[in-house]
Amino acid sequence: MENKLKVLLHLKRSESNVAGECPILGRITVGTTTAQFRTKLMADSRRWDARAGRLAGKSSEAVEINEKLNRINVLIFLRYEELLAQRGDTTAQEVKNAFQGIAISVESLLACFVRYNEEYRKRIGIDRMKGTWEKYNNSLRHTREFIRIKYKLDDIPLRGLTPSFIDDFDFYLRYDRKLSSGTITQIIWPLQKIVRNAMSEGLLFNYPFAHYEHIYEAGGIKHLSQEELHRFMNTQLGKHSLYLIRDMFVLSCFTGLSYSDMLNLTPDNLTVEDGMHWIRTFRQKTGVDCNIPLLDIPLGIINKYRGSAPEGRLLPIPGNDTMNKNLKKIAAICDIDMNLTVHVSRHTFATEVAISNGISLESVSSLLGHADIRTTQIYAKVTNEKIDRDMMALEERIANKFQIAI
């Protein structure tokens, strides 16, 4: 937004009195925005210098009125500079309000964050998840700590949020706090949501994340290898409760469904078309449609537990904490050296089951219900086994097609 300020003083000749005096009006222009105001001063229209915006001559009356007009002009420019310093940009109406002493609500970053989180909390259990709300609160906590350490302030104006703030915040999380790439992502994306929400409300005009590129560390996405997945699926566990946990994890490994999306499945989400069984649902997180053809393994798991889930659900899935706690027990039994969580199954589907077996990135993105294919690229780590198989297939295809004299 162009912030250049212009102030024009002129007469409203249509309101001239019997003495030929007219009200002096002002027009403030900031970029493409304008605002009119009354100076509460009168001037003789015959002595008014329209080019200068002042009374001509050196009479005591002209000197007095021109001094008042000069003070008005100076005050407008002072208020304009203050608003720029506080908010990064402003409008003609805001300058007018500040000049006339009308209070302007300057939304601050953390206040905006707190307000959004509170509104989100009220929707938990309706169309929002408690786990996501907790991530927003964690992001707010880190943002508040950064502002206090970096700027020695309790908050900053929302419109003062700049690309350099974002870069400094990333540096602080990465090098001062020494957080992992995945953890930084979980802190940054709620802040991005707050910024986009502020822009939609007209509280912010410039997107500070426009040139921000998150740095993803090599090996940051954990998944089971083919050998580990085979071991996970076939090791004897001894307890029925552990087999249930294993089956739900494997179901996700062969469908890409997240924990919350599996939890929300009902029999109505199952369809059969041309002999193929499908799960047709949508991602709770993104709202994106998700259509998944069922292979024999996930279909077998669904049939195994069909009719055993309460409240009309398709699957008897334990709580997320219970799942993660028991997955660590299963990992130990299967001699898998990894902090195994439910979400690892989704990574395993994208990387080991789908991408490594020739499924295109576009298809994987659709199966995962991603709103942006760049998210799929983060999951889809190409394994050495995939590269080896591709090169062997290439060697077979080009055999006897090329020769070189040795």
N, C-alpha and C positions, 0 to 999 in steps of 0.2 A: 504494500500500500504506500502511495506517495504521500509524505507527511508535511509537505511545504505549506506554511501558514501565510495567509494574506488577510489583511483587514481593510475594508473599504468603508468610509464614512460618507454619508450622503443625506440629502434633504428629502422629506416626504412632502412634496409640494401640494399634494391633494388635501393636506390638512392645514393649509396656510390660514392664519388668523387675520383679523382686520388690519393689523399693523404690518402685514407682509412677512411675519415670522413663521418658520416651518420647523417641525420637530426634526432633530438630527438622529438619523438611524445608522446602525452599523451592520455590516455583513461580514461574518467570519467564514473563510474558506480554508479547508484543510483537505488537500488532495481533491477528490471529486465530491466531498461533502460540504454543505453550506448551512449556516444558521444565522437568522436575523435577530437583532436586539435593539432596544431603545436606549438612548443615552440619557433621557430625561432632560435634555438641553434643547433650547430653541435658538435659531439663528435667522438673521435678516437675509431673505433669499437674494436680495439685490447685492449683498456684499459677500456672498458665499463663493469660494474658489473651489469648484468641483474637482479640478485636477489635484489640488493639494489636500482636499478634504478638510479645509479649515476656513475660518473667517479671514477675509482680506483686511489689510490695514493694521494700524498700531493703536487704535483706540483702546481705552481701558476695558471696554466690553469685549473687544476682539481678543485682547491679551488674556483675559480671564477665561473666556470660553475655550480658547485654543490650549491653554494650560490644562484645563479639565479633560479635553480631548486627548492630549498627550499622555496624561496619567492613565486614561482608559486604555490607550494603545499599549503602553508599557505593561500594564497589569495583564492584559490579554496575552502578551508574549511570555510573561513570567509564568502564567498558569499553563500555557502551552508547553513550555520547557519542563515544568514539573510533571505534567502528565506523561511526556515522552520518557522522562527518567524513571517514572514509576511503572509504566505499562508497556513501554516499547513502541506503541503507536497510539493514535487517538483520532477522534472525529471532531468536526466543527461543533456539533451539539455538546460534546463533552467539554470542549474548551469554553463554550458559552456558559455552561452550568458551573464550571469551576470559577470563571470570572465573576458570575453573579452570586456566588456563594451557595449554590445549590449542591447538596451532598451528592457525590458520585460513589457508587459502590464499586470499589476496586477489588475484584475477586482475586484471591491469592491461591497459589498452587495447592498447598496442603489443605486449606479450607475447602477447596473444590474437591479434592481427593476424599476428605472425610465425608462430605455431603453425599458423594457418589456411593461410597461404601455403605453408608447408613441406608440409602435407598435400596441398595442391592440386598442388604440384610433383611429388609422387610419382605422381600420376594422369595426368600429361601423356603423351599418346600412347595412353592407354587410353580415358578419357572426358572428358578436359580438354585445352584448347589452350594452347600455350606463349604465344601472343600475349595471351590473357586473363590468364595468370599474370604476365606482364610489367606489365600494367595494375594488378594488385593490388600489385605491388612499387612501382610509381610512386606509387600512392595512399599506401602505407605511408611512403614517403620524405617526401612532402609533409606528412603527418600528424605525423611525428616532428619535422620542422623547425618546424612551427607550435607544437607543445607546448614545444619548446626556446625559441622566441622569445617566445611569449605568457606562459608560466608559469615559465620558467627551470628546467624539470624535464626529466628523461630519460624520464619516463613519467607517466601518471596512472591512478588506480584506474578500472577499467571502470565500476563503479557510480557513479562521480563524473561520468560523461558526462551532460551536461545539454543542453537545447535552446539555451541561451545559448552553449555550446561550439560547437555546429553553426553558429549564426548568425555567431559570431566567426570560425570557420574559413572560411566562405563569404566574409566580408568580406576576410579576409586574402588569399585566393586571387584575389578579384576586383579589389581596390584596391591592396593592398600588392604582390602579385606581378604584377598586371595581366594575368591569364590570360583567355583568351576563354571565352565561355559553354560552348562545346563541350568545351574542355579541363577546365573545372571539373566538368562532368558526369562525365567519365571518371575524375576523382579522387574525387568524392563517392560514386558508386554502389558501389564496392568497400567503402568504409567502412560504408555502409548494410547491405551483405551481412554484414559482420563483426558488426554490432550485432544483426541478426536471428538470426544463428547463435548469438550469446551468449545471446539470450533463449530460444532453443529448448533450450539446455543448462542453463537456470535460473541463469545467471550475472548476468543483468540483468532487471529487472522492468518498467522504464519505457522506452518507445520514444522516444528523444530527437529523432527525425525527424518526430514526429507532426504538427507544425505547420510543418515546413520546406517552403518553396516555392522551387524553383530559378527564377532569373530568366533567361529566354532572350532573347538579344539579337536585334533585328531583323536579318534577313539572315544569321543564323548558320548556316543549313543551305544548303549549296551544291548546285546542280543545273544541268544543261544546259537552256537554253531550247529551244524547238521548233526555232528556226533553227539553233542550235549543234548540236543533235542531228542534224539533217538534214545539216549540213556534215560532222560527224564520220563519218557513215555513208557519205558519197558522195565524199569527197576521195581522190584517188589517193595511195597511201602509198609505193609503190615496192619494199617489202620484204615477203616472205612472213611473216616473224616479226611484223611490225607488223600485218598483216592478221589474224593469229591473235589478237593482243591486242585489236584493235578488235572482232572478232567476239564474244569472250568478254564484253567490256564491254557491247556492244549486247544480247547475250542477257540480261544482268542488267537492262538498261534496260527490257526488255519482259517480264520475269518477276518482278523484285524480289528475286531470289535473291542472297544474300550470297556473297562469295568462298568461304568455307568450305563453304557448302551446295552450291554448284556443284561444288566439288572432290570432294565426297562422293557425287555422283550416280552411279548405276550404271544399266544398261539396265533393271533391275527397277523403277526408279522411274517408268518410262514406262508409261502405260496408254492404251487407247482405249475410250471409252464413247460410244455413239450417234454415232459418227463424229467425235467431238472428242478430240484428243490432250491428255493431262494429264501433269503432273509431280506425283507424290504422294510427299511426303517429310516431314521434320520439321526444324525449326530446331535446329541443333546448340547454339546459344547458349541457347535457352529451352526446348527439348524440345517445343514446340508443333507440332501437325500443320499441314502447309502443303500445300494442294492448289491447283495453278495450271493453268488451261486455257492451252494453247499457241496463240498467234496464229501467222500465217503466217511472220513474220520469225524468231522464236526457233525455230520448228519447222524452218525452212530451215537455220538455223545448226547445229542438232543433227544433221540429216541430212547436212550437209556434212562433219562431223567424226566421224560414226558409225563405230566400229570402229578409230579411230586412236589411242585412249587406252590407256595401259598399265594393268596390274594390275586389269583388269575395270572400270575407270572409264568413264563415259559420255563425258567431255570431256577433251581433252589440255591442261589448264590449266597454264600456267607458274606458278612460285612467286610469292607475293604481292609480294615486293620487285621481281622482274622485271616484273610487271604494272605496278606503279606507276611504275617508272623509264621504261618505254616509253610509258606513257600520257602522260607529260610531253612526250615527243618527238612523239607524235601530236597533242597539243594545239597544239604550236608549228607543225606542218605545217598544221593546220586553222585557224590563227590564232584559237585559243580562249584568251583571257586568264584562265586559272584554274589553280589547283594541282590538276590532275586526278588523282584516286586511284580505286581500284576502288570504294570505297564511294559515290562520287558517283553511280554508276550506279543504286544503290538509291534514293538521294534523287530522282534523275531519274524513275524509275518511279513513285514515290509522288506526286510533285508534277506533273510535266509530262505523263506518259503516262496516269496513272490519274485523279487528282483533277481535273485540268484538262479531262478529257474526260468528266466526268460520273459517274465511278465513286464510289459512296458511301464515306464514311469507314469504315463498318463492313466493307464488302467489301475495301477496301484493307488494313485491319488484319488480316483473315483471310489475304489473299494474302501479306502480309509475314511472317505467322507471329508477330505481336506478342502477348505475353501480356496487355498492357494497352493499351486504345485511346488512352490519353493519350500513349503513345509515338508512335502514328501521327499525332496532332495536331502533334507537333513536326516530323515529316517533311513533313506535308501543307501546304505553303505555297500559298495560293490566289493564282494569278498574275493580272495585269491582263488578260491575254488571256481567261482563264476568266470573269472578271467581265464583260468586254465581250460575250462570246458569250452569257452567261446573260441579260444585259439586252436584247440584240437578240432573243433567243428570247421573252423576256417581252413585249417590244413587239409581236411578231407575235401572241402569244396574246390580248392585251387590246385589239388594234386594233378600233376601232368599238364597244367595250364601254363606254367612258367618254367623256363630252363635257363641256366647260365653256364657259359663255357668256363671250365676250370682248368 
